[in-house]
Amino acid sequence: MSLISIKKLLSTKPQSQEVMVNGWVKTFRSNRFIALNDGSTIKNIQCVVDFENFDENLIKSITTGAAIRVTGALVESMGRGQSVEIQVSDIFVHGSADPETYPIQPKKHSLEFLREKAHLRVRTNTFSAVMRVRAALAFAVHSYFQQNGFYYFHAPIITGSDAEGAGEMFRVTTLDAKNPPLNDDGAVNYKEDFFGKETNLTVSGQLEAEAYAMGLGKVYTFGPTFRAENSNTSRHLAEFWMIEPEMAFYNLDMNMDLAEDFIKWVLKYVLDNCQDDLRFLEQRLLDEEKSKPQTERSEMALLEKLRFVVDNNFKRVTYTEAIDILRNSKPNKKKKFEYVIDEWGADLQSEHERFLVEKHFKCPVILFDYPAKIKAFYMRLNEDEKTVRAMDVLFPGIGEIVGGSQREERFDVLKQKMADLDIPEEELWWYLELRKFGTAEHSGFGLGFERLVQFATGMGNIRDVIPFPRTPQNAEF
């Protein structure tokens, strides 16, 4: 007899056939009813035990958290909430769980407590649902790009360049931390380091992806990135995953088309394939919001919010138009915004982005043509020489979820921008050289995968959508 998943078992027609299933005990009531879950679905299967047929010590070892194998007849369930159950004929205990010390008991646990038990929290309904949605989204990402002619590109994780120019990078070195080699001026001599130069963990695979797009046409990265930003907010991680497509011969309009189509496609995939988990997460969110003041509650339930994105065309608005809207808005005039908009050139905050999406346009928004001063050096300068061909996709409840641009393909313009920002040419000589040999317009964008998972699951803290979060002062697991 072969093992079968609980997900498959729950959709099997019961004919008293003998089945065998593994899983972890959620509850064991009255020494008779075992709720068993194997991670394949949010739903448990009920296993009915006649304890008189089993050894007393075996029954005592079947506690919450124990891993067991159950064999028995699959029959129609007489209880509410399930269509089938197993009449147990045999039980094998893989490993018991001490009921006095096992921390994941069948009760409500705070998310803060579960972060301290990150190795066990996936056994809760909330985290198993989140991680199944995360897995489905990852599959959808690869499926979309593979079906649309993109090649999966593995960008280097160790790099000598700072793509974002922010300087918040983790150093990679083999030098002795207590006694590093020094130059005559007392600075660390990185020529004696493993790579012969100062290197770091990457913050983005974009620059290298651009190089490969200029030979393969369309590529995408989907890998880990790192940022040494000392931030403890609910939106930041030190280690996170980035999705970064890069396309040769794409202008900004084509880039915006792709971003909208991609996001709608992957969210529709989880709507079509993760209904049980999404319904559970939606109810969890509704229950959580009952304790909040009315003014702080979400206007849309989780499934409604996902359909809001999938079913609506994204409104495209220039940064300049957005600033005029925000400057003249009631929250701005009444100084309800934490960051009041006074003039053109302001860097928009999440509160401004959410106002545009949720209150003004009532649909997802793509802002484009941002001031050059608040955007990265590699974005194409517009003819006005004040703005660049940048675009951000804004979502309800979260603000910016995608950032991208048409890249600067003109050698002289890029060289001058690097000089203006004191970016050494010797660090990015190869990136400049791409503009000398067969240069062409090209574009791309970046999407933080955890932000996408956060949006799709309704989780309020980004630490709860990655298996083992890495944040300041926290690398426990």
DODO-750866 format. One record per residue (C-alpha): residue number from 1; residue in three letters; x, y, z. Coordinates in nm, 4 decimals, m for minus. Layout:
PT  NUM  ALA  X  Y  Z
...
REM end
This chain:
PT  1  MET  0.0000  0.0000  0.0000
PT  2  SER  0.1399  0.3412  m0.0964
PT  3  LEU  0.1283  0.6553  0.1133
PT  4  ILE  m0.1164  0.9279  0.0115
PT  5  SER  m0.1296  1.2970  0.0984
PT  6  ILE  m0.4113  1.4308  0.3112
PT  7  LYS  m0.4955  1.6824  0.0385
PT  8  LYS  m0.5562  1.4011  m0.2072
PT  9  LEU  m0.7304  1.1862  0.0526
PT  10  LEU  m0.9866  1.4568  0.1281
PT  11  SER  m1.0966  1.4602  m0.2356
PT  12  THR  m1.1129  1.0783  m0.2623
PT  13  LYS  m1.4503  0.9039  m0.2757
PT  14  PRO  m1.4821  0.6894  0.0414
PT  15  GLN  m1.5445  0.3202  m0.0263
PT  16  SER  m1.4006  0.1731  0.2948
PT  17  GLN  m1.0734  0.1240  0.1068
PT  18  GLU  m0.7601  0.0841  0.3170
PT  19  VAL  m0.5353  0.3909  0.3148
PT  20  MET  m0.2093  0.4920  0.4796
PT  21  VAL  m0.1115  0.8486  0.5680
PT  22  ASN  0.1648  1.0247  0.7634
PT  23  GLY  0.1336  1.3501  0.9511
PT  24  TRP  0.1585  1.5474  1.2740
PT  25  VAL  m0.1057  1.5348  1.5425
PT  26  LYS  m0.2924  1.8633  1.5812
PT  27  THR  m0.5244  1.7384  1.8553
PT  28  PHE  m0.6252  1.4067  2.0128
PT  29  ARG  m0.9664  1.4324  2.1758
PT  30  SER  m1.1169  1.1840  2.4189
PT  31  ASN  m0.8484  0.9250  2.3302
PT  32  ARG  m1.0580  0.8694  2.0178
PT  33  PHE  m1.0389  1.1491  1.7588
PT  34  ILE  m0.7018  1.2435  1.6055
PT  35  ALA  m0.6844  1.5567  1.3894
PT  36  LEU  m0.3919  1.4841  1.1543
PT  37  ASN  m0.2144  1.7221  0.9171
PT  38  ASP  0.0769  1.6556  0.6807
PT  39  GLY  0.1311  2.0082  0.5438
PT  40  SER  m0.0257  1.9363  0.2036
PT  41  THR  m0.3395  2.1352  0.2900
PT  42  ILE  m0.4789  2.3662  0.5542
PT  43  LYS  m0.7370  2.0985  0.6324
PT  44  ASN  m0.6898  1.8129  0.8774
PT  45  ILE  m0.8223  1.4615  0.8379
PT  46  GLN  m1.0029  1.3035  1.1308
PT  47  CYS  m0.8739  0.9640  1.2347
PT  48  VAL  m1.1091  0.7684  1.4613
PT  49  VAL  m0.9385  0.5332  1.7100
PT  50  ASP  m1.0944  0.2581  1.9170
PT  51  PHE  m0.8466  0.2846  2.2032
PT  52  GLU  m0.9407  m0.0559  2.3410
PT  53  ASN  m0.7638  m0.2100  2.0406
PT  54  PHE  m0.4314  m0.0371  2.1155
PT  55  ASP  m0.1644  m0.0507  2.3831
PT  56  GLU  m0.2102  0.2098  2.6572
PT  57  ASN  0.1499  0.3335  2.6222
PT  58  LEU  0.1005  0.3866  2.2488
PT  59  ILE  m0.2105  0.5948  2.3132
PT  60  LYS  m0.0219  0.8063  2.5688
PT  61  SER  0.2508  0.8842  2.3105
PT  62  ILE  m0.0043  1.0316  2.0657
PT  63  THR  0.0140  1.3936  2.1791
PT  64  THR  m0.0058  1.7276  1.9982
PT  65  GLY  0.3033  1.7568  1.7791
PT  66  ALA  0.3749  1.3845  1.7526
PT  67  ALA  0.4563  1.2453  1.4065
PT  68  ILE  0.2555  0.9319  1.3285
PT  69  ARG  0.1588  0.6966  1.0473
PT  70  VAL  m0.2039  0.5903  1.0356
PT  71  THR  m0.3526  0.2961  0.8449
PT  72  GLY  m0.7235  0.2328  0.8200
PT  73  ALA  m1.0441  0.2400  0.6188
PT  74  LEU  m1.1492  0.5602  0.4434
PT  75  VAL  m1.5174  0.6132  0.5180
PT  76  GLU  m1.7760  0.8855  0.4895
PT  77  SER  m1.7635  1.1088  0.7946
PT  78  MET  m2.0631  1.1521  1.0189
PT  79  GLY  m1.9093  1.4615  1.1804
PT  80  ARG  m1.9469  1.8211  1.0696
PT  81  GLY  m1.6727  1.9952  0.8730
PT  82  GLN  m1.5272  1.6971  0.6901
PT  83  SER  m1.6504  1.4658  0.4177
PT  84  VAL  m1.4269  1.1670  0.4952
PT  85  GLU  m1.2435  1.0180  0.7923
PT  86  ILE  m1.0203  0.7205  0.8661
PT  87  GLN  m1.1327  0.4326  1.0853
PT  88  VAL  m0.7917  0.3460  1.2281
PT  89  SER  m0.6637  m0.0120  1.2285
PT  90  ASP  m0.2938  0.0585  1.2891
PT  91  ILE  m0.0820  0.3446  1.4273
PT  92  PHE  0.2954  0.3842  1.4151
PT  93  VAL  0.4569  0.6674  1.6127
PT  94  HIS  0.7577  0.8110  1.4266
PT  95  GLY  0.8380  1.0546  1.7066
PT  96  SER  0.6470  1.1723  2.0104
PT  97  ALA  0.6310  1.5300  2.1431
PT  98  ASP  0.6538  1.6034  2.5135
PT  99  PRO  0.3180  1.7659  2.5931
PT  100  GLU  0.4761  1.9646  2.8779
PT  101  THR  0.7378  2.1379  2.6616
PT  102  TYR  0.6046  2.1307  2.3033
PT  103  PRO  0.5446  2.5031  2.2356
PT  104  ILE  0.2902  2.4835  1.9490
PT  105  GLN  m0.0207  2.3938  2.1419
PT  106  PRO  m0.3743  2.4068  1.9944
PT  107  LYS  m0.4381  2.7652  2.1024
PT  108  LYS  m0.3781  3.1143  1.9671
PT  109  HIS  m0.0121  3.2182  1.9720
PT  110  SER  0.1148  3.5699  1.9055
PT  111  LEU  0.3197  3.6236  1.5900
PT  112  GLU  0.5985  3.7636  1.8074
PT  113  PHE  0.6117  3.4393  2.0079
PT  114  LEU  0.6124  3.2296  1.6904
PT  115  ARG  0.9089  3.4253  1.5503
PT  116  GLU  1.1018  3.2964  1.8498
PT  117  LYS  0.9997  2.9438  1.7439
PT  118  ALA  1.0688  2.9900  1.3724
PT  119  HIS  1.1785  2.6275  1.3399
PT  120  LEU  0.8323  2.5094  1.4503
PT  121  ARG  0.5940  2.7868  1.3435
PT  122  VAL  0.5261  2.6294  1.0027
PT  123  ARG  0.3206  2.3684  1.1900
PT  124  THR  0.0598  2.6334  1.2715
PT  125  ASN  m0.2290  2.6912  1.0318
PT  126  THR  m0.1248  3.0513  0.9660
PT  127  PHE  0.2340  2.9794  0.8685
PT  128  SER  0.1625  2.6624  0.6729
PT  129  ALA  m0.0923  2.8626  0.4697
PT  130  VAL  0.1516  3.1498  0.4141
PT  131  MET  0.4311  2.9174  0.3031
PT  132  ARG  0.2082  2.7256  0.0615
PT  133  VAL  0.1022  3.0561  m0.0949
PT  134  ARG  0.4685  3.1611  m0.1089
PT  135  ALA  0.5591  2.8361  m0.2878
PT  136  ALA  0.2728  2.8831  m0.5347
PT  137  LEU  0.3820  3.2399  m0.6074
PT  138  ALA  0.7413  3.1271  m0.6682
PT  139  PHE  0.6189  2.8645  m0.9138
PT  140  ALA  0.3989  3.1241  m1.0836
PT  141  VAL  0.6931  3.3645  m1.1221
PT  142  HIS  0.9017  3.1073  m1.3072
PT  143  SER  0.6015  2.9863  m1.5093
PT  144  TYR  0.5169  3.3369  m1.6312
PT  145  PHE  0.8668  3.4225  m1.7481
PT  146  GLN  0.9337  3.0811  m1.9004
PT  147  GLN  0.6084  3.1018  m2.0965
PT  148  ASN  0.6973  3.4499  m2.2226
PT  149  GLY  1.0384  3.3826  m2.3698
PT  150  PHE  1.2611  3.4862  m2.0769
PT  151  TYR  1.5789  3.3058  m1.9765
PT  152  TYR  1.6479  3.2466  m1.6056
PT  153  PHE  1.9751  3.4204  m1.5217
PT  154  HIS  2.1770  3.3566  m1.2034
PT  155  ALA  2.3272  3.6881  m1.0949
PT  156  PRO  2.6357  3.6752  m0.8713
PT  157  ILE  2.5737  3.6942  m0.4974
PT  158  ILE  2.9232  3.8311  m0.4268
PT  159  THR  2.9868  4.1614  m0.6013
PT  160  GLY  3.2294  4.4509  m0.6088
PT  161  SER  2.9660  4.7094  m0.7044
PT  162  ASP  2.6769  4.8787  m0.5242
PT  163  ALA  2.3909  4.8792  m0.7746
PT  164  GLU  2.1722  5.1094  m0.5656
PT  165  GLY  2.4484  5.3444  m0.4519
PT  166  ALA  2.3181  5.3404  m0.0943
PT  167  GLY  2.6279  5.1840  0.0598
PT  168  GLU  2.4297  4.9595  0.2946
PT  169  MET  2.6041  4.6339  0.2049
PT  170  PHE  2.7419  4.3309  0.3895
PT  171  ARG  3.1166  4.2953  0.3415
PT  172  VAL  3.2602  3.9622  0.2251
PT  173  THR  3.6158  3.9010  0.3399
PT  174  THR  3.8624  3.6359  0.4533
PT  175  LEU  4.0915  3.8886  0.6232
PT  176  ASP  4.1664  3.8541  0.9943
PT  177  ALA  3.9143  4.0819  1.1665
PT  178  LYS  4.1519  4.1449  1.4600
PT  179  ASN  4.4667  4.2014  1.2574
PT  180  PRO  4.3911  4.2912  0.8916
PT  181  PRO  4.6744  4.3949  0.6573
PT  182  LEU  4.7022  4.7746  0.6362
PT  183  ASN  4.8253  5.0225  0.3769
PT  184  ASP  5.0730  5.2966  0.4641
PT  185  ASP  4.7833  5.5309  0.5403
PT  186  GLY  4.6334  5.2849  0.7906
PT  187  ALA  4.3441  5.1748  0.5693
PT  188  VAL  4.2700  4.8036  0.5210
PT  189  ASN  4.4644  4.6611  0.2274
PT  190  TYR  4.1966  4.4713  0.0365
PT  191  LYS  4.4468  4.3703  m0.2309
PT  192  GLU  4.5459  4.0930  0.0099
PT  193  ASP  4.1845  3.9781  0.0488
PT  194  PHE  4.0475  3.6682  m0.1271
PT  195  PHE  3.9230  3.8551  m0.4352
PT  196  GLY  4.1976  4.1177  m0.4328
PT  197  LYS  3.9445  4.3960  m0.3805
PT  198  GLU  3.6635  4.4995  m0.1462
PT  199  THR  3.3571  4.2817  m0.2077
PT  200  ASN  3.0051  4.2602  m0.0673
PT  201  LEU  2.6831  4.0599  m0.0781
PT  202  THR  2.4671  4.1862  m0.3624
PT  203  VAL  2.1769  4.4271  m0.3172
PT  204  SER  2.0563  4.3620  m0.6730
PT  205  GLY  2.1306  4.1485  m0.9759
PT  206  GLN  2.0145  4.4209  m1.2123
PT  207  LEU  2.3449  4.5443  m1.3533
PT  208  GLU  2.4639  4.1945  m1.4426
PT  209  ALA  2.1183  4.1080  m1.5793
PT  210  GLU  2.1426  4.4075  m1.8118
PT  211  ALA  2.4626  4.2609  m1.9565
PT  212  TYR  2.2915  3.9289  m2.0308
PT  213  ALA  1.9762  4.0911  m2.1663
PT  214  MET  2.1987  4.2573  m2.4234
PT  215  GLY  2.2853  3.9132  m2.5577
PT  216  LEU  1.9866  3.6921  m2.4756
PT  217  GLY  1.7155  3.9535  m2.5269
PT  218  LYS  1.5000  3.8847  m2.2213
PT  219  VAL  1.6288  3.7505  m1.8896
PT  220  TYR  1.5137  3.7472  m1.5290
PT  221  THR  1.6768  3.6912  m1.1920
PT  222  PHE  1.4997  3.5417  m0.8925
PT  223  GLY  1.7408  3.5084  m0.6063
PT  224  PRO  1.8557  3.6295  m0.2653
PT  225  THR  1.9688  3.9874  m0.2102
PT  226  PHE  2.1049  4.1571  0.1015
PT  227  ARG  2.0896  4.4998  0.2564
PT  228  ALA  2.2692  4.6064  0.5761
PT  229  GLU  2.0094  4.8680  0.6616
PT  230  ASN  1.9647  4.9009  1.0383
PT  231  SER  1.5859  4.9036  1.0135
PT  232  ASN  1.3403  4.7235  1.2382
PT  233  THR  1.0225  4.8169  1.0519
PT  234  SER  0.7550  4.5712  0.9388
PT  235  ARG  0.8645  4.6272  0.5754
PT  236  HIS  1.2390  4.5547  0.5858
PT  237  LEU  1.4609  4.2470  0.5915
PT  238  ALA  1.8390  4.2135  0.5746
PT  239  GLU  1.8063  3.9076  0.3472
PT  240  PHE  1.5254  3.8912  0.0941
PT  241  TRP  1.4467  3.7605  m0.2539
PT  242  MET  1.4235  3.9770  m0.5637
PT  243  ILE  1.2566  3.9221  m0.9004
PT  244  GLU  1.4325  4.1299  m1.1653
PT  245  PRO  1.3508  4.0998  m1.5367
PT  246  GLU  1.5641  4.2870  m1.7909
PT  247  MET  1.4616  4.3276  m2.1551
PT  248  ALA  1.6589  4.4513  m2.4568
PT  249  PHE  1.4737  4.6780  m2.7022
PT  250  TYR  1.2075  4.7659  m2.4397
PT  251  ASN  1.1093  5.1254  m2.3681
PT  252  LEU  0.9323  5.2458  m2.0529
PT  253  ASP  0.5803  5.1906  m2.1911
PT  254  MET  0.6640  4.8282  m2.2743
PT  255  ASN  0.8189  4.7899  m1.9292
PT  256  MET  0.4988  4.9136  m1.7631
PT  257  ASP  0.2906  4.6784  m1.9788
PT  258  LEU  0.5034  4.3838  m1.8701
PT  259  ALA  0.4949  4.4721  m1.4994
PT  260  GLU  0.1155  4.4995  m1.5007
PT  261  ASP  0.0650  4.1779  m1.6945
PT  262  PHE  0.3128  3.9881  m1.4768
PT  263  ILE  0.1609  4.0943  m1.1453
PT  264  LYS  m0.1925  4.0175  m1.2584
PT  265  TRP  m0.0872  3.6749  m1.3868
PT  266  VAL  0.0889  3.5575  m1.0707
PT  267  LEU  m0.1868  3.6843  m0.8407
PT  268  LYS  m0.4518  3.5171  m1.0538
PT  269  TYR  m0.2513  3.1955  m1.0270
PT  270  VAL  m0.2735  3.1960  m0.6463
PT  271  LEU  m0.6411  3.2944  m0.6602
PT  272  ASP  m0.7027  2.9913  m0.8805
PT  273  ASN  m0.4800  2.7474  m0.6914
PT  274  CYS  m0.4723  2.8517  m0.3239
PT  275  GLN  m0.8379  2.9049  m0.2393
PT  276  ASP  m0.8398  2.7101  0.0890
PT  277  ASP  m0.5326  2.8875  0.2227
PT  278  LEU  m0.6498  3.2306  0.1066
PT  279  ARG  m0.9915  3.1856  0.2648
PT  280  PHE  m0.8264  3.0852  0.5932
PT  281  LEU  m0.5907  3.3859  0.5791
PT  282  GLU  m0.8792  3.6174  0.4922
PT  283  GLN  m1.0780  3.4996  0.7954
PT  284  ARG  m0.7705  3.5342  1.0151
PT  285  LEU  m0.7326  3.8937  0.8957
PT  286  LEU  m1.1003  3.9705  0.9577
PT  287  ASP  m1.0763  3.8294  1.3107
PT  288  GLU  m0.7596  4.0299  1.3766
PT  289  GLU  m0.9166  4.3549  1.2598
PT  290  LYS  m1.2148  4.3239  1.4942
PT  291  SER  m0.9884  4.4454  1.7729
PT  292  LYS  m0.8771  4.7538  1.5756
PT  293  PRO  m1.0514  5.0927  1.5721
PT  294  GLN  m1.2842  5.1351  1.2740
PT  295  THR  m1.0537  5.3959  1.1190
PT  296  GLU  m0.7608  5.1495  1.1089
PT  297  ARG  m0.9452  4.8600  0.9485
PT  298  SER  m0.8851  4.7621  0.5871
PT  299  GLU  m1.1543  4.8686  0.3452
PT  300  MET  m1.1186  4.5449  0.1499
PT  301  ALA  m1.1041  4.1822  0.2573
PT  302  LEU  m0.8044  3.9807  0.1356
PT  303  LEU  m0.9671  3.8068  m0.1626
PT  304  GLU  m1.1372  4.1314  m0.2655
PT  305  LYS  m0.8009  4.3093  m0.2550
PT  306  LEU  m0.6394  4.0464  m0.4775
PT  307  ARG  m0.9247  4.0650  m0.7273
PT  308  PHE  m0.9019  4.4458  m0.7107
PT  309  VAL  m0.5531  4.4172  m0.8610
PT  310  VAL  m0.6281  4.1345  m1.1041
PT  311  ASP  m0.9504  4.2849  m1.2419
PT  312  ASN  m0.8550  4.6554  m1.2684
PT  313  ASN  m0.6436  4.8293  m1.5280
PT  314  PHE  m0.3519  5.0088  m1.3647
PT  315  LYS  m0.3807  5.3877  m1.3868
PT  316  ARG  m0.0694  5.5510  m1.5314
PT  317  VAL  0.0171  5.8927  m1.3915
PT  318  THR  0.3280  6.1091  m1.4148
PT  319  TYR  0.5060  6.2034  m1.0957
PT  320  THR  0.4249  6.5692  m1.1710
PT  321  GLU  0.0510  6.4942  m1.1947
PT  322  ALA  0.0696  6.2931  m0.8722
PT  323  ILE  0.2402  6.5805  m0.6863
PT  324  ASP  m0.0361  6.8207  m0.7974
PT  325  ILE  m0.3033  6.5752  m0.6771
PT  326  LEU  m0.1319  6.5240  m0.3438
PT  327  ARG  m0.0553  6.8915  m0.2865
PT  328  ASN  m0.4232  6.9793  m0.3370
PT  329  SER  m0.5631  6.6828  m0.1415
PT  330  LYS  m0.7574  6.7294  0.1845
PT  331  PRO  m0.5108  6.5250  0.3953
PT  332  ASN  m0.2262  6.7447  0.2732
PT  333  LYS  m0.4086  7.0761  0.3159
PT  334  LYS  m0.5228  6.9747  0.6657
PT  335  LYS  m0.1728  6.8433  0.7444
PT  336  LYS  m0.3040  6.4905  0.8075
PT  337  PHE  m0.0082  6.3460  0.6166
PT  338  GLU  0.2936  6.2796  0.8356
PT  339  TYR  0.5046  6.4105  0.5460
PT  340  VAL  0.3309  6.7171  0.4006
PT  341  ILE  0.3854  6.7702  0.0267
PT  342  ASP  0.5027  7.1281  m0.0332
PT  343  GLU  0.6866  7.1213  m0.3618
PT  344  TRP  0.7835  6.9245  m0.6701
PT  345  GLY  1.0797  6.6978  m0.6080
PT  346  ALA  0.9594  6.5442  m0.2814
PT  347  ASP  1.0258  6.1726  m0.2355
PT  348  LEU  0.6840  6.0098  m0.1964
PT  349  GLN  0.6134  5.8093  0.1183
PT  350  SER  0.3877  5.5065  0.1622
PT  351  GLU  0.1041  5.7277  0.2934
PT  352  HIS  0.1066  5.9307  m0.0306
PT  353  GLU  0.1213  5.6227  m0.2521
PT  354  ARG  m0.1679  5.4572  m0.0678
PT  355  PHE  m0.3768  5.7751  m0.0906
PT  356  LEU  m0.3386  5.7773  m0.4682
PT  357  VAL  m0.4372  5.4098  m0.4958
PT  358  GLU  m0.7036  5.3737  m0.2273
PT  359  LYS  m0.8655  5.7164  m0.2137
PT  360  HIS  m0.8051  5.9098  m0.5336
PT  361  PHE  m0.7898  5.6668  m0.8266
PT  362  LYS  m0.9356  5.3593  m0.6487
PT  363  CYS  m0.7237  5.1245  m0.8611
PT  364  PRO  m0.3562  5.0204  m0.8798
PT  365  VAL  m0.1363  5.3054  m1.0031
PT  366  ILE  0.1876  5.3278  m1.1998
PT  367  LEU  0.3772  5.6524  m1.1427
PT  368  PHE  0.6433  5.7423  m1.3963
PT  369  ASP  0.8880  6.0168  m1.4973
PT  370  TYR  1.0323  6.0886  m1.1532
PT  371  PRO  1.2797  6.3667  m1.0641
PT  372  ALA  1.6311  6.2551  m1.1510
PT  373  LYS  1.7612  6.3662  m0.8093
PT  374  ILE  1.5635  6.1034  m0.6179
PT  375  LYS  1.6339  5.8109  m0.8510
PT  376  ALA  1.9327  5.5906  m0.9361
PT  377  PHE  2.2121  5.6829  m1.1751
PT  378  TYR  2.1276  5.4166  m1.4348
PT  379  MET  1.7809  5.5509  m1.5241
PT  380  ARG  1.7381  5.7168  m1.8627
PT  381  LEU  1.7381  6.0954  m1.8513
PT  382  ASN  1.4403  6.2629  m2.0223
PT  383  GLU  1.4721  6.5511  m2.2650
PT  384  ASP  1.3797  6.8009  m1.9897
PT  385  GLU  1.6985  6.6893  m1.8087
PT  386  LYS  1.5042  6.7066  m1.4807
PT  387  THR  1.3210  6.3745  m1.4866
PT  388  VAL  1.4123  6.0152  m1.5645
PT  389  ARG  1.2215  5.7278  m1.7247
PT  390  ALA  1.1473  5.5625  m1.3918
PT  391  MET  0.8272  5.3884  m1.2887
PT  392  ASP  0.6820  5.2560  m0.9612
PT  393  VAL  0.3780  5.0284  m0.9280
PT  394  LEU  0.1602  5.1169  m0.6286
PT  395  PHE  m0.0775  4.8757  m0.4547
PT  396  PRO  m0.3522  4.9138  m0.1940
PT  397  GLY  m0.2424  4.8544  0.1637
PT  398  ILE  0.1271  4.8496  0.0789
PT  399  GLY  0.2233  5.1404  m0.1489
PT  400  GLU  0.5181  5.0738  m0.3813
PT  401  ILE  0.5593  4.7084  m0.4761
PT  402  VAL  0.7578  4.7396  m0.8025
PT  403  GLY  1.0316  4.9815  m0.9006
PT  404  GLY  1.1790  4.9960  m1.2500
PT  405  SER  1.2960  5.2118  m1.5356
PT  406  GLN  1.4153  5.2418  m1.8886
PT  407  ARG  1.7935  5.2228  m1.8498
PT  408  GLU  2.0310  5.4898  m1.9717
PT  409  GLU  2.1765  5.3453  m2.2926
PT  410  ARG  2.3781  5.6533  m2.4043
PT  411  PHE  2.7465  5.6276  m2.3174
PT  412  ASP  2.8175  5.9990  m2.2736
PT  413  VAL  2.5066  6.0644  m2.0647
PT  414  LEU  2.5703  5.7680  m1.8330
PT  415  LYS  2.9377  5.8620  m1.7960
PT  416  GLN  2.8418  6.2155  m1.6957
PT  417  LYS  2.5777  6.0958  m1.4472
PT  418  MET  2.8332  5.8674  m1.2823
PT  419  ALA  3.0792  6.1568  m1.2586
PT  420  ASP  2.8142  6.3849  m1.1075
PT  421  LEU  2.7419  6.1251  m0.8378
PT  422  ASP  3.1095  6.0406  m0.7752
PT  423  ILE  3.0668  5.6802  m0.8932
PT  424  PRO  3.4177  5.5604  m0.9942
PT  425  GLU  3.4374  5.4481  m1.3582
PT  426  GLU  3.6894  5.1792  m1.2704
PT  427  GLU  3.4272  5.0016  m1.0561
PT  428  LEU  3.1742  4.9822  m1.3386
PT  429  TRP  3.3939  4.9942  m1.6484
PT  430  TRP  3.2166  4.6910  m1.7932
PT  431  TYR  2.8732  4.8470  m1.7362
PT  432  LEU  2.9814  5.1597  m1.9233
PT  433  GLU  3.1324  4.9444  m2.1980
PT  434  LEU  2.7906  4.7912  m2.2704
PT  435  ARG  2.6992  5.1385  m2.4006
PT  436  LYS  2.9889  5.1310  m2.6486
PT  437  PHE  2.9270  4.7985  m2.8196
PT  438  GLY  2.5838  4.7540  m2.9755
PT  439  THR  2.3947  4.9717  m2.7311
PT  440  ALA  2.0157  4.9813  m2.7519
PT  441  GLU  1.7242  5.0979  m2.5424
PT  442  HIS  1.6429  4.8486  m2.2680
PT  443  SER  1.4359  4.8341  m1.9520
PT  444  GLY  1.3647  4.6322  m1.6411
PT  445  PHE  1.2144  4.6351  m1.2959
PT  446  GLY  1.2575  4.4856  m0.9510
PT  447  LEU  0.9952  4.3278  m0.7292
PT  448  GLY  1.0722  4.2264  m0.3734
PT  449  PHE  0.9276  3.8771  m0.3493
PT  450  GLU  0.8447  3.9047  0.0211
PT  451  ARG  0.6442  4.2232  m0.0484
PT  452  LEU  0.4432  4.0256  m0.3019
PT  453  VAL  0.3885  3.7396  m0.0549
PT  454  GLN  0.2912  3.9914  0.2108
PT  455  PHE  0.0303  4.1430  m0.0197
PT  456  ALA  m0.1060  3.8041  m0.1288
PT  457  THR  m0.1388  3.6706  0.2264
PT  458  GLY  m0.2431  3.9859  0.4117
PT  459  MET  0.0329  3.9421  0.6712
PT  460  GLY  0.1202  4.2683  0.8426
PT  461  ASN  0.4895  4.2027  0.9040
PT  462  ILE  0.7380  4.0994  0.6362
PT  463  ARG  0.9168  3.8781  0.8926
PT  464  ASP  0.6180  3.6451  0.8784
PT  465  VAL  0.6355  3.5680  0.5050
PT  466  ILE  0.9912  3.4323  0.4864
PT  467  PRO  1.0862  3.1036  0.6560
PT  468  PHE  1.3724  3.2358  0.8693
PT  469  PRO  1.3865  3.6188  0.8797
PT  470  ARG  1.7195  3.7972  0.8968
PT  471  THR  1.6927  4.1367  1.0691
PT  472  PRO  1.9197  4.3552  1.2863
PT  473  GLN  2.0430  4.1539  1.5859
PT  474  ASN  1.8624  3.8422  1.4612
PT  475  ALA  2.0151  3.5448  1.2812
PT  476  GLU  1.9049  3.2806  1.5298
PT  477  PHE  1.8078  2.9951  1.3034
REM end
